Amino acid sequence: MKYGEKITLRVEAFDERGRGIGPSEAKKTAASFVIPGETVEGIFVGRKQGVAKMGDINVLQPSPDRVAVECPHAGVCGGCAWQHVRYERQAEEKRSMVAEALAPVGVTVSDYIQAEEKFRHRNRMDFVFGPHGELGLKEPGRWDKHLNLTTCLMLSPEATDVLNTVRAWVLTTSHKPWDNRSHKGFLRYVVIREGKFTNERLVTLVTAEGELEKKEELVAALSPLCTSLVHGINPLLTDLSIATELRPLKGEALLREKIGDITYRIHPNAFFQTNSRMAGRLLERVRALVLAGPHDRLLDLYCGGGFFSLALAKDVTSALGIELDAQAIAQAEATAEENGVRNVTYRAEAAEQLSWETEKPDVIIVDPPRSGLHPKVKKLLLEKKPPRIVYVSCNYRTLAMDLKDLLAAYRAEPATCVDLFPHTPHIETVVHLTLL
């Protein structure tokens, strides 16, 4: 099939990226911003991994679950893949996707906890500079197409004010945006983190190596909009919003957010659950499972900044948190100190390197990255056989693969889905494992 050739597609399902897929003249075909059950037409714009991609899509037969979008960028921006889908249908689709993935290993889905807020729910967004001066997000599936956002309904209205203020400041300088093709330029990202329950806002301007022009003017303009402002340096060619050097311009290089009884210290580069309100619901579910059996000694693997272990400290005799990121461990220790938590110990090491010589946990929480458990971690769990495991997953597909191995020694209770990511195909899944 040639570029620009017309395609008609009957959408049959969503794929894991939230695209609609189905058969067409180009065989397996994917289209963004459609819904299963719809008939759409568009043009062939390329093929990747055997799947034809459609562009310039026109909906011929809309789904009854198609709703009017609230964001002017919806349908183009890669931030919200499903804003055009009725929320109840989103929940049905995600529950079905998790259930389908877990069915081969014999695990069902019992509960689905819906998002309490459908907009303004995120506490972090990474906005990228485009080579032509854009500041916003990328089009779905494109690294080279940037949108100049006039608003973003996932963060607070003040976040848009931050973007507009940065745009205005850029025009008064000679700074050029970073170009991922030529690897030249200076301005790379504006990362905004918000404490939904502390009313703090941390803005990190990530650039290539160099000094900021008109630094004082930038600080003065952004000061009413943030509690902390940081200049972050990323000297690498890799397209990342993570800074290897942090230069505070206002306040601390830090955000505080309160979930439950704990006020967490969050480093600019650190991972933290991106939906504060639903992170509380996730924590409630994990706590219930931890307390469902013996729980004097808790082991928190892939603990990050100590999200679970700090909150559960009051429920256990002792806890140990293991995390490779030394910055995250430092913040976990500082958070423990600030909150008066005395019975949690943290160590900066890889989960797969845990000695297991002195650790004898009654229950383990594992919250691995999207890639799932390290093979050595699974091997150790199967060798040491801790009595119970609470597995928290942001990728139900790798969760299913890990469960396939762990169920040789464990019994899995039905899974719970917690929606931290409305208008996207992503979902958090929790499974309680008990030793056979």
TORKOL-4160 file (C-alpha; in steps of 0.2 Angstrom, whole numbers, padded with zeros to 4 digits, m for minus):
436
<pt num="1" X="0000" Y="0000" Z="0000"/>
<pt num="2" X="0006" Y="0017" Z="m0005"/>
<pt num="3" X="0007" Y="0033" Z="0007"/>
<pt num="4" X="m0009" Y="0043" Z="0006"/>
<pt num="5" X="m0019" Y="0028" Z="m0001"/>
<pt num="6" X="m0037" Y="0028" Z="0007"/>
<pt num="7" X="m0041" Y="0015" Z="0020"/>
<pt num="8" X="m0058" Y="0010" Z="0028"/>
<pt num="9" X="m0057" Y="0002" Z="0045"/>
<pt num="10" X="m0070" Y="m0007" Z="0056"/>
<pt num="11" X="m0063" Y="m0004" Z="0073"/>
<pt num="12" X="m0063" Y="m0021" Z="0083"/>
<pt num="13" X="m0053" Y="m0017" Z="0099"/>
<pt num="14" X="m0041" Y="m0006" Z="0108"/>
<pt num="15" X="m0022" Y="m0011" Z="0108"/>
<pt num="16" X="m0011" Y="m0008" Z="0123"/>
<pt num="17" X="m0007" Y="0010" Z="0117"/>
<pt num="18" X="m0025" Y="0015" Z="0116"/>
<pt num="19" X="m0027" Y="0014" Z="0097"/>
<pt num="20" X="m0041" Y="0006" Z="0089"/>
<pt num="21" X="m0036" Y="m0009" Z="0078"/>
<pt num="22" X="m0045" Y="m0020" Z="0066"/>
<pt num="23" X="m0043" Y="m0028" Z="0048"/>
<pt num="24" X="m0043" Y="m0017" Z="0033"/>
<pt num="25" X="m0036" Y="m0018" Z="0015"/>
<pt num="26" X="m0019" Y="m0015" Z="0023"/>
<pt num="27" X="m0022" Y="m0030" Z="0034"/>
<pt num="28" X="m0020" Y="m0026" Z="0053"/>
<pt num="29" X="m0022" Y="m0007" Z="0055"/>
<pt num="30" X="m0022" Y="0005" Z="0069"/>
<pt num="31" X="m0030" Y="0022" Z="0071"/>
<pt num="32" X="m0029" Y="0034" Z="0085"/>
<pt num="33" X="m0044" Y="0043" Z="0094"/>
<pt num="34" X="m0057" Y="0030" Z="0088"/>
<pt num="35" X="m0068" Y="0018" Z="0098"/>
<pt num="36" X="m0071" Y="m0001" Z="0095"/>
<pt num="37" X="m0087" Y="m0003" Z="0085"/>
<pt num="38" X="m0084" Y="0012" Z="0074"/>
<pt num="39" X="m0081" Y="0013" Z="0056"/>
<pt num="40" X="m0068" Y="0026" Z="0050"/>
<pt num="41" X="m0059" Y="0030" Z="0035"/>
<pt num="42" X="m0042" Y="0038" Z="0033"/>
<pt num="43" X="m0026" Y="0037" Z="0023"/>
<pt num="44" X="m0011" Y="0025" Z="0025"/>
<pt num="45" X="0004" Y="0035" Z="0033"/>
<pt num="46" X="0016" Y="0020" Z="0037"/>
<pt num="47" X="0019" Y="0003" Z="0044"/>
<pt num="48" X="0027" Y="m0002" Z="0060"/>
<pt num="49" X="0030" Y="m0019" Z="0067"/>
<pt num="50" X="0018" Y="m0026" Z="0054"/>
<pt num="51" X="0004" Y="m0014" Z="0059"/>
<pt num="52" X="m0002" Y="m0001" Z="0046"/>
<pt num="53" X="m0005" Y="0016" Z="0053"/>
<pt num="54" X="m0019" Y="0028" Z="0048"/>
<pt num="55" X="m0020" Y="0047" Z="0048"/>
<pt num="56" X="m0032" Y="0061" Z="0043"/>
<pt num="57" X="m0046" Y="0050" Z="0051"/>
<pt num="58" X="m0065" Y="0053" Z="0047"/>
<pt num="59" X="m0078" Y="0044" Z="0058"/>
<pt num="60" X="m0091" Y="0037" Z="0047"/>
<pt num="61" X="m0101" Y="0027" Z="0060"/>
<pt num="62" X="m0098" Y="0034" Z="0077"/>
<pt num="63" X="m0100" Y="0024" Z="0093"/>
<pt num="64" X="m0114" Y="0029" Z="0106"/>
<pt num="65" X="m0099" Y="0030" Z="0118"/>
<pt num="66" X="m0091" Y="0044" Z="0109"/>
<pt num="67" X="m0093" Y="0061" Z="0119"/>
<pt num="68" X="m0088" Y="0079" Z="0116"/>
<pt num="69" X="m0071" Y="0083" Z="0121"/>
<pt num="70" X="m0067" Y="0097" Z="0133"/>
<pt num="71" X="m0049" Y="0100" Z="0128"/>
<pt num="72" X="m0045" Y="0110" Z="0111"/>
<pt num="73" X="m0030" Y="0099" Z="0108"/>
<pt num="74" X="m0039" Y="0082" Z="0111"/>
<pt num="75" X="m0038" Y="0071" Z="0095"/>
<pt num="76" X="m0021" Y="0078" Z="0091"/>
<pt num="77" X="m0011" Y="0078" Z="0107"/>
<pt num="78" X="m0003" Y="0062" Z="0114"/>
<pt num="79" X="m0007" Y="0067" Z="0132"/>
<pt num="80" X="m0025" Y="0060" Z="0132"/>
<pt num="81" X="m0029" Y="0045" Z="0120"/>
<pt num="82" X="m0047" Y="0042" Z="0126"/>
<pt num="83" X="m0054" Y="0059" Z="0130"/>
<pt num="84" X="m0067" Y="0056" Z="0117"/>
<pt num="85" X="m0073" Y="0040" Z="0125"/>
<pt num="86" X="m0087" Y="0040" Z="0139"/>
<pt num="87" X="m0078" Y="0037" Z="0155"/>
<pt num="88" X="m0088" Y="0022" Z="0160"/>
<pt num="89" X="m0083" Y="0014" Z="0143"/>
<pt num="90" X="m0065" Y="0018" Z="0147"/>
<pt num="91" X="m0067" Y="0008" Z="0163"/>
<pt num="92" X="m0075" Y="m0007" Z="0155"/>
<pt num="93" X="m0061" Y="m0007" Z="0142"/>
<pt num="94" X="m0047" Y="m0007" Z="0154"/>
<pt num="95" X="m0055" Y="m0020" Z="0166"/>
<pt num="96" X="m0057" Y="m0031" Z="0150"/>
<pt num="97" X="m0039" Y="m0028" Z="0145"/>
<pt num="98" X="m0033" Y="m0033" Z="0162"/>
<pt num="99" X="m0044" Y="m0048" Z="0163"/>
<pt num="100" X="m0039" Y="m0054" Z="0146"/>
<pt num="101" X="m0021" Y="m0053" Z="0150"/>
<pt num="102" X="m0022" Y="m0062" Z="0167"/>
<pt num="103" X="m0034" Y="m0075" Z="0161"/>
<pt num="104" X="m0021" Y="m0087" Z="0155"/>
<pt num="105" X="m0013" Y="m0088" Z="0172"/>
<pt num="106" X="m0030" Y="m0091" Z="0180"/>
<pt num="107" X="m0032" Y="m0074" Z="0189"/>
<pt num="108" X="m0048" Y="m0064" Z="0188"/>
<pt num="109" X="m0052" Y="m0046" Z="0191"/>
<pt num="110" X="m0063" Y="m0043" Z="0206"/>
<pt num="111" X="m0063" Y="m0024" Z="0209"/>
<pt num="112" X="m0061" Y="m0009" Z="0198"/>
<pt num="113" X="m0059" Y="0008" Z="0208"/>
<pt num="114" X="m0064" Y="0022" Z="0196"/>
<pt num="115" X="m0055" Y="0039" Z="0195"/>
<pt num="116" X="m0063" Y="0052" Z="0207"/>
<pt num="117" X="m0057" Y="0066" Z="0196"/>
<pt num="118" X="m0057" Y="0065" Z="0177"/>
<pt num="119" X="m0048" Y="0082" Z="0174"/>
<pt num="120" X="m0035" Y="0092" Z="0183"/>
<pt num="121" X="m0030" Y="0076" Z="0192"/>
<pt num="122" X="m0011" Y="0074" Z="0188"/>
<pt num="123" X="0003" Y="0080" Z="0199"/>
<pt num="124" X="0016" Y="0080" Z="0186"/>
<pt num="125" X="0018" Y="0084" Z="0167"/>
<pt num="126" X="0034" Y="0085" Z="0157"/>
<pt num="127" X="0031" Y="0098" Z="0143"/>
<pt num="128" X="0044" Y="0098" Z="0129"/>
<pt num="129" X="0051" Y="0111" Z="0118"/>
<pt num="130" X="0049" Y="0108" Z="0099"/>
<pt num="131" X="0063" Y="0114" Z="0087"/>
<pt num="132" X="0052" Y="0128" Z="0080"/>
<pt num="133" X="0048" Y="0135" Z="0097"/>
<pt num="134" X="0033" Y="0124" Z="0102"/>
<pt num="135" X="0031" Y="0121" Z="0120"/>
<pt num="136" X="0019" Y="0107" Z="0124"/>
<pt num="137" X="0017" Y="0088" Z="0121"/>
<pt num="138" X="0020" Y="0077" Z="0106"/>
<pt num="139" X="0008" Y="0069" Z="0094"/>
<pt num="140" X="0004" Y="0051" Z="0098"/>
<pt num="141" X="0018" Y="0039" Z="0092"/>
<pt num="142" X="0028" Y="0053" Z="0085"/>
<pt num="143" X="0045" Y="0059" Z="0092"/>
<pt num="144" X="0047" Y="0073" Z="0079"/>
<pt num="145" X="0029" Y="0081" Z="0080"/>
<pt num="146" X="0027" Y="0094" Z="0093"/>
<pt num="147" X="0011" Y="0103" Z="0098"/>
<pt num="148" X="0011" Y="0121" Z="0105"/>
<pt num="149" X="m0002" Y="0119" Z="0119"/>
<pt num="150" X="m0013" Y="0133" Z="0124"/>
<pt num="151" X="m0020" Y="0123" Z="0139"/>
<pt num="152" X="m0019" Y="0106" Z="0147"/>
<pt num="153" X="m0033" Y="0099" Z="0157"/>
<pt num="154" X="m0023" Y="0086" Z="0166"/>
<pt num="155" X="m0014" Y="0099" Z="0177"/>
<pt num="156" X="m0021" Y="0115" Z="0186"/>
<pt num="157" X="m0025" Y="0131" Z="0176"/>
<pt num="158" X="m0010" Y="0139" Z="0184"/>
<pt num="159" X="0001" Y="0126" Z="0175"/>
<pt num="160" X="m0005" Y="0134" Z="0158"/>
<pt num="161" X="0000" Y="0151" Z="0166"/>
<pt num="162" X="0018" Y="0144" Z="0169"/>
<pt num="163" X="0019" Y="0138" Z="0151"/>
<pt num="164" X="0014" Y="0155" Z="0144"/>
<pt num="165" X="0026" Y="0164" Z="0156"/>
<pt num="166" X="0040" Y="0153" Z="0150"/>
<pt num="167" X="0036" Y="0156" Z="0132"/>
<pt num="168" X="0035" Y="0175" Z="0135"/>
<pt num="169" X="0052" Y="0175" Z="0143"/>
<pt num="170" X="0060" Y="0164" Z="0129"/>
<pt num="171" X="0056" Y="0178" Z="0117"/>
<pt num="172" X="0066" Y="0190" Z="0127"/>
<pt num="173" X="0082" Y="0179" Z="0126"/>
<pt num="174" X="0093" Y="0172" Z="0112"/>
<pt num="175" X="0090" Y="0154" Z="0118"/>
<pt num="176" X="0085" Y="0141" Z="0105"/>
<pt num="177" X="0075" Y="0125" Z="0108"/>
<pt num="178" X="0084" Y="0109" Z="0107"/>
<pt num="179" X="0083" Y="0099" Z="0091"/>
<pt num="180" X="0083" Y="0080" Z="0092"/>
<pt num="181" X="0089" Y="0078" Z="0074"/>
<pt num="182" X="0104" Y="0090" Z="0075"/>
<pt num="183" X="0107" Y="0088" Z="0094"/>
<pt num="184" X="0109" Y="0107" Z="0094"/>
<pt num="185" X="0100" Y="0120" Z="0104"/>
<pt num="186" X="0097" Y="0124" Z="0123"/>
<pt num="187" X="0079" Y="0123" Z="0129"/>
<pt num="188" X="0073" Y="0105" Z="0132"/>
<pt num="189" X="0059" Y="0103" Z="0144"/>
<pt num="190" X="0047" Y="0112" Z="0157"/>
<pt num="191" X="0043" Y="0100" Z="0171"/>
<pt num="192" X="0029" Y="0105" Z="0182"/>
<pt num="193" X="0025" Y="0095" Z="0198"/>
<pt num="194" X="0011" Y="0100" Z="0210"/>
<pt num="195" X="0006" Y="0096" Z="0227"/>
<pt num="196" X="m0012" Y="0093" Z="0226"/>
<pt num="197" X="m0014" Y="0093" Z="0245"/>
<pt num="198" X="0000" Y="0105" Z="0250"/>
<pt num="199" X="m0003" Y="0118" Z="0236"/>
<pt num="200" X="0016" Y="0118" Z="0232"/>
<pt num="201" X="0022" Y="0119" Z="0214"/>
<pt num="202" X="0039" Y="0114" Z="0208"/>
<pt num="203" X="0044" Y="0120" Z="0190"/>
<pt num="204" X="0060" Y="0113" Z="0183"/>
<pt num="205" X="0067" Y="0121" Z="0167"/>
<pt num="206" X="0078" Y="0108" Z="0159"/>
<pt num="207" X="0091" Y="0114" Z="0146"/>
<pt num="208" X="0107" Y="0108" Z="0138"/>
<pt num="209" X="0123" Y="0114" Z="0147"/>
<pt num="210" X="0125" Y="0133" Z="0149"/>
<pt num="211" X="0119" Y="0148" Z="0158"/>
<pt num="212" X="0101" Y="0156" Z="0158"/>
<pt num="213" X="0100" Y="0173" Z="0151"/>
<pt num="214" X="0089" Y="0185" Z="0160"/>
<pt num="215" X="0088" Y="0173" Z="0175"/>
<pt num="216" X="0081" Y="0186" Z="0187"/>
<pt num="217" X="0067" Y="0191" Z="0175"/>
<pt num="218" X="0062" Y="0173" Z="0174"/>
<pt num="219" X="0062" Y="0171" Z="0193"/>
<pt num="220" X="0052" Y="0186" Z="0195"/>
<pt num="221" X="0039" Y="0181" Z="0182"/>
<pt num="222" X="0037" Y="0164" Z="0189"/>
<pt num="223" X="0038" Y="0167" Z="0207"/>
<pt num="224" X="0019" Y="0170" Z="0209"/>
<pt num="225" X="0016" Y="0153" Z="0201"/>
<pt num="226" X="0028" Y="0142" Z="0210"/>
<pt num="227" X="0035" Y="0138" Z="0227"/>
<pt num="228" X="0051" Y="0131" Z="0219"/>
<pt num="229" X="0060" Y="0135" Z="0203"/>
<pt num="230" X="0075" Y="0125" Z="0197"/>
<pt num="231" X="0086" Y="0125" Z="0182"/>
<pt num="232" X="0090" Y="0107" Z="0177"/>
<pt num="233" X="0105" Y="0103" Z="0166"/>
<pt num="234" X="0104" Y="0088" Z="0154"/>
<pt num="235" X="0120" Y="0087" Z="0144"/>
<pt num="236" X="0115" Y="0070" Z="0136"/>
<pt num="237" X="0110" Y="0068" Z="0118"/>
<pt num="238" X="0095" Y="0057" Z="0124"/>
<pt num="239" X="0078" Y="0065" Z="0124"/>
<pt num="240" X="0075" Y="0065" Z="0143"/>
<pt num="241" X="0067" Y="0077" Z="0155"/>
<pt num="242" X="0079" Y="0071" Z="0169"/>
<pt num="243" X="0093" Y="0083" Z="0174"/>
<pt num="244" X="0110" Y="0077" Z="0180"/>
<pt num="245" X="0113" Y="0094" Z="0188"/>
<pt num="246" X="0100" Y="0105" Z="0198"/>
<pt num="247" X="0102" Y="0123" Z="0201"/>
<pt num="248" X="0089" Y="0130" Z="0212"/>
<pt num="249" X="0083" Y="0148" Z="0207"/>
<pt num="250" X="0069" Y="0149" Z="0220"/>
<pt num="251" X="0065" Y="0138" Z="0235"/>
<pt num="252" X="0071" Y="0120" Z="0237"/>
<pt num="253" X="0074" Y="0108" Z="0223"/>
<pt num="254" X="0060" Y="0098" Z="0231"/>
<pt num="255" X="0041" Y="0096" Z="0231"/>
<pt num="256" X="0031" Y="0091" Z="0246"/>
<pt num="257" X="0015" Y="0081" Z="0244"/>
<pt num="258" X="0004" Y="0074" Z="0258"/>
<pt num="259" X="m0005" Y="0057" Z="0255"/>
<pt num="260" X="m0014" Y="0051" Z="0270"/>
<pt num="261" X="m0004" Y="0054" Z="0286"/>
<pt num="262" X="0013" Y="0056" Z="0277"/>
<pt num="263" X="0020" Y="0072" Z="0269"/>
<pt num="264" X="0032" Y="0066" Z="0256"/>
<pt num="265" X="0048" Y="0074" Z="0250"/>
<pt num="266" X="0049" Y="0072" Z="0231"/>
<pt num="267" X="0065" Y="0075" Z="0221"/>
<pt num="268" X="0063" Y="0084" Z="0204"/>
<pt num="269" X="0069" Y="0068" Z="0195"/>
<pt num="270" X="0060" Y="0055" Z="0207"/>
<pt num="271" X="0046" Y="0044" Z="0202"/>
<pt num="272" X="0030" Y="0047" Z="0212"/>
<pt num="273" X="0012" Y="0041" Z="0208"/>
<pt num="274" X="0005" Y="0055" Z="0196"/>
<pt num="275" X="m0012" Y="0055" Z="0203"/>
<pt num="276" X="m0012" Y="0061" Z="0221"/>
<pt num="277" X="m0030" Y="0058" Z="0226"/>
<pt num="278" X="m0030" Y="0040" Z="0218"/>
<pt num="279" X="m0013" Y="0036" Z="0225"/>
<pt num="280" X="m0022" Y="0037" Z="0242"/>
<pt num="281" X="m0035" Y="0025" Z="0236"/>
<pt num="282" X="m0021" Y="0013" Z="0230"/>
<pt num="283" X="m0013" Y="0015" Z="0246"/>
<pt num="284" X="m0029" Y="0010" Z="0255"/>
<pt num="285" X="m0030" Y="m0006" Z="0245"/>
<pt num="286" X="m0012" Y="m0011" Z="0248"/>
<pt num="287" X="m0014" Y="m0008" Z="0266"/>
<pt num="288" X="m0029" Y="m0019" Z="0267"/>
<pt num="289" X="m0020" Y="m0033" Z="0259"/>
<pt num="290" X="m0004" Y="m0031" Z="0270"/>
<pt num="291" X="m0015" Y="m0031" Z="0285"/>
<pt num="292" X="m0024" Y="m0047" Z="0279"/>
<pt num="293" X="m0011" Y="m0058" Z="0287"/>
<pt num="294" X="0005" Y="m0058" Z="0298"/>
<pt num="295" X="0013" Y="m0042" Z="0294"/>
<pt num="296" X="0026" Y="m0038" Z="0308"/>
<pt num="297" X="0040" Y="m0037" Z="0296"/>
<pt num="298" X="0037" Y="m0028" Z="0280"/>
<pt num="299" X="0049" Y="m0028" Z="0265"/>
<pt num="300" X="0046" Y="m0014" Z="0252"/>
<pt num="301" X="0055" Y="m0019" Z="0235"/>
<pt num="302" X="0057" Y="m0006" Z="0222"/>
<pt num="303" X="0052" Y="0006" Z="0236"/>
<pt num="304" X="0056" Y="0023" Z="0227"/>
<pt num="305" X="0054" Y="0037" Z="0239"/>
<pt num="306" X="0046" Y="0026" Z="0252"/>
<pt num="307" X="0028" Y="0028" Z="0247"/>
<pt num="308" X="0021" Y="0012" Z="0254"/>
<pt num="309" X="0033" Y="0008" Z="0268"/>
<pt num="310" X="0032" Y="0026" Z="0276"/>
<pt num="311" X="0013" Y="0025" Z="0276"/>
<pt num="312" X="0012" Y="0007" Z="0283"/>
<pt num="313" X="0025" Y="0010" Z="0296"/>
<pt num="314" X="0012" Y="0013" Z="0309"/>
<pt num="315" X="0004" Y="m0004" Z="0305"/>
<pt num="316" X="0020" Y="m0015" Z="0306"/>
<pt num="317" X="0034" Y="m0018" Z="0319"/>
<pt num="318" X="0048" Y="m0014" Z="0306"/>
<pt num="319" X="0050" Y="m0011" Z="0288"/>
<pt num="320" X="0064" Y="m0011" Z="0275"/>
<pt num="321" X="0064" Y="m0002" Z="0259"/>
<pt num="322" X="0075" Y="m0006" Z="0244"/>
<pt num="323" X="0078" Y="0005" Z="0229"/>
<pt num="324" X="0092" Y="0007" Z="0217"/>
<pt num="325" X="0090" Y="0026" Z="0215"/>
<pt num="326" X="0101" Y="0034" Z="0229"/>
<pt num="327" X="0092" Y="0050" Z="0227"/>
<pt num="328" X="0075" Y="0042" Z="0230"/>
<pt num="329" X="0082" Y="0033" Z="0246"/>
<pt num="330" X="0089" Y="0050" Z="0252"/>
<pt num="331" X="0072" Y="0058" Z="0251"/>
<pt num="332" X="0064" Y="0042" Z="0259"/>
<pt num="333" X="0075" Y="0044" Z="0274"/>
<pt num="334" X="0072" Y="0063" Z="0275"/>
<pt num="335" X="0054" Y="0060" Z="0274"/>
<pt num="336" X="0054" Y="0047" Z="0288"/>
<pt num="337" X="0064" Y="0060" Z="0298"/>
<pt num="338" X="0052" Y="0074" Z="0295"/>
<pt num="339" X="0037" Y="0063" Z="0299"/>
<pt num="340" X="0044" Y="0055" Z="0314"/>
<pt num="341" X="0044" Y="0038" Z="0307"/>
<pt num="342" X="0057" Y="0027" Z="0317"/>
<pt num="343" X="0054" Y="0009" Z="0312"/>
<pt num="344" X="0059" Y="0010" Z="0293"/>
<pt num="345" X="0076" Y="0007" Z="0286"/>
<pt num="346" X="0081" Y="0011" Z="0268"/>
<pt num="347" X="0095" Y="0004" Z="0257"/>
<pt num="348" X="0101" Y="0010" Z="0240"/>
<pt num="349" X="0103" Y="m0006" Z="0231"/>
<pt num="350" X="0096" Y="m0016" Z="0217"/>
<pt num="351" X="0082" Y="m0027" Z="0222"/>
<pt num="352" X="0090" Y="m0042" Z="0214"/>
<pt num="353" X="0105" Y="m0040" Z="0225"/>
<pt num="354" X="0096" Y="m0041" Z="0241"/>
<pt num="355" X="0106" Y="m0054" Z="0252"/>
<pt num="356" X="0091" Y="m0062" Z="0261"/>
<pt num="357" X="0103" Y="m0066" Z="0275"/>
<pt num="358" X="0094" Y="m0056" Z="0289"/>
<pt num="359" X="0078" Y="m0051" Z="0280"/>
<pt num="360" X="0064" Y="m0062" Z="0285"/>
<pt num="361" X="0048" Y="m0053" Z="0280"/>
<pt num="362" X="0031" Y="m0058" Z="0284"/>
<pt num="363" X="0025" Y="m0049" Z="0269"/>
<pt num="364" X="0033" Y="m0040" Z="0254"/>
<pt num="365" X="0027" Y="m0026" Z="0243"/>
<pt num="366" X="0034" Y="m0026" Z="0225"/>
<pt num="367" X="0031" Y="m0011" Z="0214"/>
<pt num="368" X="0042" Y="m0014" Z="0199"/>
<pt num="369" X="0044" Y="m0003" Z="0184"/>
<pt num="370" X="0034" Y="m0006" Z="0168"/>
<pt num="371" X="0047" Y="m0020" Z="0163"/>
<pt num="372" X="0041" Y="m0030" Z="0178"/>
<pt num="373" X="0052" Y="m0040" Z="0191"/>
<pt num="374" X="0070" Y="m0043" Z="0187"/>
<pt num="375" X="0072" Y="m0062" Z="0183"/>
<pt num="376" X="0084" Y="m0063" Z="0198"/>
<pt num="377" X="0071" Y="m0056" Z="0209"/>
<pt num="378" X="0058" Y="m0069" Z="0204"/>
<pt num="379" X="0071" Y="m0082" Z="0206"/>
<pt num="380" X="0074" Y="m0076" Z="0224"/>
<pt num="381" X="0056" Y="m0075" Z="0228"/>
<pt num="382" X="0053" Y="m0093" Z="0223"/>
<pt num="383" X="0069" Y="m0099" Z="0233"/>
<pt num="384" X="0066" Y="m0089" Z="0249"/>
<pt num="385" X="0047" Y="m0091" Z="0248"/>
<pt num="386" X="0041" Y="m0076" Z="0259"/>
<pt num="387" X="0023" Y="m0080" Z="0265"/>
<pt num="388" X="0014" Y="m0066" Z="0256"/>
<pt num="389" X="0018" Y="m0054" Z="0242"/>
<pt num="390" X="0007" Y="m0039" Z="0237"/>
<pt num="391" X="0011" Y="m0035" Z="0219"/>
<pt num="392" X="0008" Y="m0017" Z="0213"/>
<pt num="393" X="0009" Y="m0016" Z="0194"/>
<pt num="394" X="0008" Y="m0002" Z="0181"/>
<pt num="395" X="0009" Y="m0014" Z="0167"/>
<pt num="396" X="m0003" Y="m0028" Z="0168"/>
<pt num="397" X="0005" Y="m0037" Z="0153"/>
<pt num="398" X="0022" Y="m0039" Z="0163"/>
<pt num="399" X="0012" Y="m0043" Z="0178"/>
<pt num="400" X="0004" Y="m0058" Z="0169"/>
<pt num="401" X="0021" Y="m0064" Z="0164"/>
<pt num="402" X="0028" Y="m0063" Z="0182"/>
<pt num="403" X="0013" Y="m0071" Z="0189"/>
<pt num="404" X="0015" Y="m0086" Z="0177"/>
<pt num="405" X="0032" Y="m0090" Z="0186"/>
<pt num="406" X="0027" Y="m0085" Z="0204"/>
<pt num="407" X="0011" Y="m0096" Z="0203"/>
<pt num="408" X="0022" Y="m0111" Z="0204"/>
<pt num="409" X="0024" Y="m0107" Z="0223"/>
<pt num="410" X="0009" Y="m0095" Z="0226"/>
<pt num="411" X="m0009" Y="m0093" Z="0225"/>
<pt num="412" X="m0016" Y="m0077" Z="0218"/>
<pt num="413" X="m0032" Y="m0068" Z="0224"/>
<pt num="414" X="m0043" Y="m0059" Z="0212"/>
<pt num="415" X="m0034" Y="m0043" Z="0206"/>
<pt num="416" X="m0040" Y="m0025" Z="0209"/>
<pt num="417" X="m0038" Y="m0011" Z="0196"/>
<pt num="418" X="m0036" Y="0007" Z="0202"/>
<pt num="419" X="m0038" Y="0020" Z="0189"/>
<pt num="420" X="m0025" Y="0033" Z="0191"/>
<pt num="421" X="m0024" Y="0038" Z="0173"/>
<pt num="422" X="m0041" Y="0043" Z="0166"/>
<pt num="423" X="m0042" Y="0046" Z="0147"/>
<pt num="424" X="m0028" Y="0034" Z="0144"/>
<pt num="425" X="m0026" Y="0015" Z="0142"/>
<pt num="426" X="m0015" Y="0014" Z="0158"/>
<pt num="427" X="m0021" Y="0006" Z="0174"/>
<pt num="428" X="m0013" Y="0001" Z="0191"/>
<pt num="429" X="m0017" Y="m0017" Z="0196"/>
<pt num="430" X="m0014" Y="m0025" Z="0213"/>
<pt num="431" X="m0013" Y="m0044" Z="0216"/>
<pt num="432" X="m0011" Y="m0052" Z="0233"/>
<pt num="433" X="m0001" Y="m0068" Z="0233"/>
<pt num="434" X="0000" Y="m0081" Z="0247"/>
<pt num="435" X="0011" Y="m0096" Z="0248"/>
<pt num="436" X="0004" Y="m0113" Z="0243"/>
